Each structure stands twice: as C-alpha cells, then as structure tokens.
Amino acid sequence: MTDIQLYIAAGLPTLAVLVGILMNVSLFNSLSTRLLALETKVDTKLDIVAGKLAELDNRLSRVAERLSIH
C-alpha cells in the first residue's frame, strides 16, 4: 500500500464523519430555531386566551353582582 492509498483509506472516512457531524449541527440549529419560533407563537396565543378569559371573568362577575343586587 502506497502512502497515497493509506491517506485516502484513512482520510475519506474521516472526512465523511466530519461532514456528517457538521450536517447534524446545522440541522440541530435549524430545528432549535423553529422550536423557538413555535414557542413564541404558542406563548402569544396563550396570552391572548388568558386575556379573553380574564375579560369573560370580569363580565360574569358584573352579571353576578347585578343579579344579587336586584
């Protein structure tokens, strides 16, 4: 086996592993970004729902006060 063959035999698998690692890191970062965006959307929607529930609670409290007074 010549030196060039040895370098190719050792270098190509190493290069393939490094490319695989870099691809995994890239995909992980992309997934992390998408999850953060989804979390932000869900938090926003939950805040809206919480506001609507608080508004409904206030309205029901006023109705209950009116019913108990009369």
The 8 nearest C-alpha neighbors of each residue, nearest first, counted from 0:
[[1, 4, 5, 2, 3, 8, 6, 7],
 [2, 0, 4, 3, 5, 6, 7, 8],
 [1, 3, 5, 4, 6, 0, 7, 8],
 [4, 2, 6, 5, 1, 7, 0, 8],
 [3, 5, 7, 1, 2, 6, 8, 0],
 [4, 6, 8, 2, 3, 7, 9, 1],
 [7, 5, 3, 9, 10, 4, 8, 2],
 [6, 8, 10, 4, 5, 9, 11, 3],
 [9, 7, 5, 6, 10, 4, 11, 12],
 [10, 8, 6, 7, 11, 5, 12, 13],
 [9, 11, 7, 13, 6, 12, 8, 14],
 [10, 12, 14, 13, 7, 9, 15, 8],
 [13, 11, 15, 14, 10, 16, 9, 8],
 [14, 12, 10, 16, 11, 15, 17, 9],
 [13, 15, 11, 17, 12, 16, 10, 18],
 [14, 16, 12, 18, 13, 17, 11, 19],
 [17, 15, 19, 13, 14, 18, 12, 20],
 [16, 18, 20, 14, 19, 15, 21, 13],
 [17, 19, 21, 15, 20, 16, 22, 14],
 [20, 18, 16, 22, 17, 21, 15, 23],
 [19, 21, 17, 23, 22, 18, 16, 24],
 [20, 22, 18, 24, 23, 19, 25, 17],
 [21, 23, 25, 19, 20, 24, 26, 18],
 [24, 22, 26, 20, 25, 21, 27, 19],
 [25, 23, 27, 21, 22, 26, 28, 20],
 [24, 26, 22, 28, 23, 27, 21, 29],
 [25, 27, 29, 23, 28, 24, 30, 22],
 [28, 26, 24, 30, 29, 25, 23, 31],
 [29, 27, 31, 25, 30, 26, 32, 24],
 [28, 30, 26, 32, 27, 31, 25, 33],
 [31, 29, 27, 33, 32, 28, 26, 34],
 [30, 32, 28, 34, 29, 33, 27, 35],
 [31, 33, 35, 29, 30, 34, 28, 36],
 [34, 32, 36, 30, 35, 31, 37, 29],
 [33, 35, 37, 31, 36, 32, 38, 30],
 [34, 36, 38, 32, 37, 33, 31, 39],
 [37, 35, 33, 39, 34, 38, 32, 40],
 [36, 38, 34, 40, 39, 35, 41, 33],
 [39, 37, 35, 41, 36, 40, 34, 42],
 [38, 40, 42, 36, 37, 41, 43, 35],
 [41, 39, 37, 43, 38, 42, 44, 36],
 [40, 42, 44, 38, 43, 39, 45, 37],
 [43, 41, 45, 39, 44, 40, 38, 46],
 [44, 42, 40, 46, 41, 45, 39, 47],
 [43, 45, 47, 41, 46, 42, 40, 48],
 [46, 44, 48, 42, 47, 43, 49, 41],
 [45, 47, 49, 43, 44, 48, 42, 50],
 [46, 48, 44, 50, 45, 49, 51, 43],
 [47, 49, 45, 51, 50, 46, 52, 44],
 [50, 48, 46, 52, 51, 47, 45, 53],
 [51, 49, 53, 47, 48, 52, 54, 46],
 [50, 52, 54, 48, 49, 53, 55, 47],
 [53, 51, 55, 49, 54, 50, 56, 48],
 [52, 54, 56, 50, 55, 51, 49, 57],
 [55, 53, 51, 57, 52, 56, 50, 58],
 [54, 56, 52, 58, 57, 53, 59, 51],
 [57, 55, 53, 59, 54, 58, 52, 60],
 [58, 56, 60, 54, 55, 59, 53, 61],
 [57, 59, 55, 61, 60, 56, 62, 54],
 [58, 60, 62, 56, 61, 57, 63, 55],
 [59, 61, 63, 57, 58, 62, 56, 64],
 [62, 60, 64, 58, 59, 63, 65, 57],
 [61, 63, 59, 65, 60, 64, 66, 58],
 [62, 64, 60, 66, 61, 65, 59, 67],
 [65, 63, 61, 67, 62, 66, 60, 68],
 [66, 64, 62, 68, 63, 67, 61, 69],
 [65, 67, 63, 64, 68, 69, 62, 61],
 [66, 68, 64, 65, 69, 63, 62, 61],
 [69, 67, 65, 66, 64, 63, 62, 61],
 [68, 66, 67, 65, 64, 63, 62, 61]]
